[in-house]
Amino acid sequence: MHRFFRNKNFLVGFILSLVVVIAAAVSLAWTPYDANRMNARDRLQGPSWQHPLGTDQYGRDTLSRVMTGAVNSIIVGLVTVAIGLTLGVGLGLISAYFGRLADEAIMRFADLLFGFPAVLTAILITSILGPSMVNAMLAIGIFYIPVFARLTRAVAMVVWEKEFIAAARACGISELGITWRHVLPNILSPLLIQGTIQFAVAILAEAGLSYLGLGTQPPHASWGRMLNEAQTFMDTNPWMAIFPGLAIAWSVLGFNLLGDGLRDTLDPKMVRIR
């Protein structure tokens, strides 16, 4: 842990990310106001002691909605990365082990998925199933499958050529056992780094989809939808867009720096460079 926190990127990213996680955790038990409660008398107020981040056009407290939106962003990040890791790592390991036809088929499938960005996939899915946070997570998760599949294939192929793999085979360990006990543990570091970085991308993607009306639906709070609702009032009430925009920037920067710090600390090549 001393080695991690000695890295400035990791330290700053950890602090920024921890603030987001704490805000989300606190909002599950307490928020200054009900995030969905409307109050016409308090609509479009600026920051004050009563409402530190102001209120929106319906009189809802912006701070409460920003805190609640953090929960949705973290859920989206966790679910989409889990989808990408589960399916992508499995396909990548199969591709690295079998090679030839299996490798060619899986990599071409990955190329096909890469041809459909998350937003386009979300539009396709929501046109069939309807707009929702679940469908947005599904679209982003599908987009992550080839990302993790390619990374897993690349690092697993290197591990399969190592001498300790040949030694494990000589000891009579099955191919599945070698994969589980030797290959997978040796590729966890790059997968962890990639997962942290993609977590930040997922938050940004969900905000973009919600801004377009394809993600989290009203009355649930979402940073992207808050930006969408604020654009009408930019001239008179800019704080409606400033605070959710800062929340998105804060989260994305935090998890990106966290991923960079993990890479700098866990990658032997980066350690030698330093």
TORNU-587351 format. One line per field, with one value per residue (C-alpha): residue number from 0; residue in one letter; x, y, z. Coordinates in steps of 0.05 Angstrom, whole numbers, plus 5000, padded with zeros to 4 digits. Example, Ala and Ser with C-alpha at 12.3 -4.5 7.8 and 13.67 -1.06 7.14 Angstrom:
BEGIN
num	(0,1)
residuo	(A,S)
east	(5246,5273)
north	(4910,4979)
up	(5156,5143)
# end
This chain:
BEGIN
num	(0,1,2,3,4,5,6,7,8,9,10,11,12,13,14,15,16,17,18,19,20,21,22,23,24,25,26,27,28,29,30,31,32,33,34,35,36,37,38,39,40,41,42,43,44,45,46,47,48,49,50,51,52,53,54,55,56,57,58,59,60,61,62,63,64,65,66,67,68,69,70,71,72,73,74,75,76,77,78,79,80,81,82,83,84,85,86,87,88,89,90,91,92,93,94,95,96,97,98,99,100,101,102,103,104,105,106,107,108,109,110,111,112,113,114,115,116,117,118,119,120,121,122,123,124,125,126,127,128,129,130,131,132,133,134,135,136,137,138,139,140,141,142,143,144,145,146,147,148,149,150,151,152,153,154,155,156,157,158,159,160,161,162,163,164,165,166,167,168,169,170,171,172,173,174,175,176,177,178,179,180,181,182,183,184,185,186,187,188,189,190,191,192,193,194,195,196,197,198,199,200,201,202,203,204,205,206,207,208,209,210,211,212,213,214,215,216,217,218,219,220,221,222,223,224,225,226,227,228,229,230,231,232,233,234,235,236,237,238,239,240,241,242,243,244,245,246,247,248,249,250,251,252,253,254,255,256,257,258,259,260,261,262,263,264,265,266,267,268,269,270,271,272,273)
residuo	(M,H,R,F,F,R,N,K,N,F,L,V,G,F,I,L,S,L,V,V,V,I,A,A,A,V,S,L,A,W,T,P,Y,D,A,N,R,M,N,A,R,D,R,L,Q,G,P,S,W,Q,H,P,L,G,T,D,Q,Y,G,R,D,T,L,S,R,V,M,T,G,A,V,N,S,I,I,V,G,L,V,T,V,A,I,G,L,T,L,G,V,G,L,G,L,I,S,A,Y,F,G,R,L,A,D,E,A,I,M,R,F,A,D,L,L,F,G,F,P,A,V,L,T,A,I,L,I,T,S,I,L,G,P,S,M,V,N,A,M,L,A,I,G,I,F,Y,I,P,V,F,A,R,L,T,R,A,V,A,M,V,V,W,E,K,E,F,I,A,A,A,R,A,C,G,I,S,E,L,G,I,T,W,R,H,V,L,P,N,I,L,S,P,L,L,I,Q,G,T,I,Q,F,A,V,A,I,L,A,E,A,G,L,S,Y,L,G,L,G,T,Q,P,P,H,A,S,W,G,R,M,L,N,E,A,Q,T,F,M,D,T,N,P,W,M,A,I,F,P,G,L,A,I,A,W,S,V,L,G,F,N,L,L,G,D,G,L,R,D,T,L,D,P,K,M,V,R,I,R)
east	(5000,5058,5081,5011,5001,5071,5046,5015,4965,4940,4935,4896,4852,4839,4817,4772,4741,4732,4692,4645,4636,4624,4572,4536,4538,4513,4456,4430,4414,4409,4403,4388,4320,4281,4316,4249,4208,4182,4170,4145,4162,4236,4245,4307,4341,4415,4464,4446,4450,4384,4403,4480,4477,4412,4348,4323,4261,4217,4245,4284,4348,4408,4455,4408,4401,4476,4487,4433,4461,4528,4493,4468,4536,4572,4520,4528,4604,4603,4552,4581,4652,4627,4593,4656,4702,4660,4647,4710,4759,4725,4728,4800,4823,4789,4820,4890,4887,4855,4882,4870,4796,4771,4819,4799,4724,4728,4772,4727,4668,4706,4717,4643,4625,4677,4640,4580,4598,4561,4515,4495,4485,4443,4400,4389,4373,4327,4290,4271,4266,4254,4300,4322,4384,4385,4386,4440,4482,4471,4494,4557,4572,4567,4615,4665,4666,4716,4758,4771,4773,4830,4869,4860,4881,4944,4969,4946,4984,5048,5035,5021,5092,5126,5169,5126,5067,5108,5129,5056,5039,5097,5067,5003,4959,4900,4894,4834,4874,4932,4885,4853,4914,4970,4945,4888,4926,4983,4937,4897,4940,4926,4853,4847,4879,4834,4773,4786,4796,4734,4695,4708,4688,4623,4605,4616,4579,4518,4517,4518,4462,4420,4431,4402,4343,4367,4393,4363,4291,4253,4242,4307,4367,4422,4479,4469,4394,4407,4451,4396,4344,4392,4406,4341,4362,4436,4428,4390,4409,4477,4489,4438,4489,4553,4545,4525,4579,4630,4606,4618,4686,4706,4687,4718,4782,4785,4777,4823,4878,4866,4875,4938,4966,4951,4986,5047,5052,5035,5067,5140,5159,5133,5170,5235,5222,5214)
north	(5000,5047,5035,5052,5116,5140,5147,5216,5194,5137,5181,5237,5188,5149,5211,5236,5167,5158,5223,5198,5131,5163,5211,5152,5111,5168,5182,5111,5130,5206,5265,5337,5332,5279,5279,5274,5321,5381,5449,5504,5558,5539,5530,5558,5582,5596,5565,5583,5556,5522,5492,5492,5475,5509,5479,5460,5482,5437,5461,5397,5402,5397,5371,5313,5296,5299,5252,5204,5208,5183,5117,5107,5124,5073,5020,5031,5028,4964,4927,4946,4929,4863,4846,4864,4826,4763,4753,4788,4750,4684,4696,4722,4660,4614,4653,4650,4576,4546,4595,4585,4581,4598,4657,4682,4676,4710,4767,4779,4780,4832,4873,4870,4896,4951,4975,4994,5047,5047,5104,5070,5004,5039,5071,5003,4969,5023,5027,4955,4950,5022,5073,5055,5050,4974,4978,5032,4986,4929,4971,4996,4926,4896,4949,4929,4856,4864,4912,4859,4802,4833,4851,4782,4747,4790,4779,4707,4687,4713,4674,4609,4612,4617,4560,4550,4532,4476,4455,4453,4409,4363,4356,4330,4391,4395,4453,4480,4476,4513,4567,4576,4569,4600,4639,4678,4701,4726,4770,4801,4864,4891,4870,4909,4970,4966,4955,5018,5060,5032,5046,5120,5114,5079,5138,5186,5141,5135,5210,5219,5168,5199,5267,5239,5209,5137,5124,5135,5158,5209,5218,5182,5227,5222,5271,5268,5281,5338,5370,5359,5393,5450,5471,5510,5553,5564,5639,5651,5593,5565,5529,5477,5453,5470,5423,5359,5375,5382,5315,5280,5312,5297,5223,5211,5246,5207,5138,5154,5177,5115,5071,5108,5100,5026,5019,5058,5015,4946,4948,4925,4964,5029,5014,5006,5071,5108)
up	(5000,5013,4941,4915,4955,4938,4867,4858,4805,4848,4910,4876,4839,4902,4940,4883,4873,4948,4952,4898,4932,5000,4970,4938,5002,5045,4995,5006,5079,5078,5032,5052,5017,4980,4912,4875,4918,4879,4911,4866,4916,4915,4840,4805,4868,4869,4919,4990,5062,5052,4984,4978,4904,4888,4860,4791,4752,4795,4861,4873,4913,4867,4920,4937,4863,4851,4910,4885,4814,4841,4859,4789,4759,4804,4789,4715,4720,4761,4718,4651,4671,4700,4634,4595,4642,4647,4573,4547,4591,4574,4499,4505,4542,4491,4434,4465,4481,4419,4367,4293,4276,4346,4349,4281,4295,4362,4338,4278,4326,4367,4304,4290,4360,4353,4292,4335,4387,4454,4434,4369,4404,4457,4403,4371,4437,4464,4398,4409,4485,4504,4539,4609,4653,4646,4570,4572,4617,4568,4509,4545,4571,4501,4476,4530,4511,4453,4495,4548,4499,4459,4521,4552,4487,4481,4552,4557,4494,4526,4590,4552,4524,4592,4620,4682,4638,4607,4677,4698,4638,4655,4726,4695,4709,4662,4612,4650,4715,4683,4658,4726,4770,4727,4667,4698,4760,4716,4674,4730,4735,4664,4671,4736,4705,4644,4687,4728,4665,4632,4696,4684,4611,4631,4676,4618,4569,4616,4625,4550,4539,4594,4563,4498,4536,4527,4597,4666,4660,4703,4760,4778,4783,4731,4719,4644,4648,4697,4643,4591,4636,4651,4580,4576,4635,4619,4611,4676,4721,4699,4765,4743,4693,4730,4789,4752,4700,4755,4785,4719,4709,4782,4775,4707,4728,4793,4763,4705,4752,4794,4733,4712,4783,4782,4715,4738,4801,4774,4705,4712,4649,4680,4744,4706,4669,4735)
# end
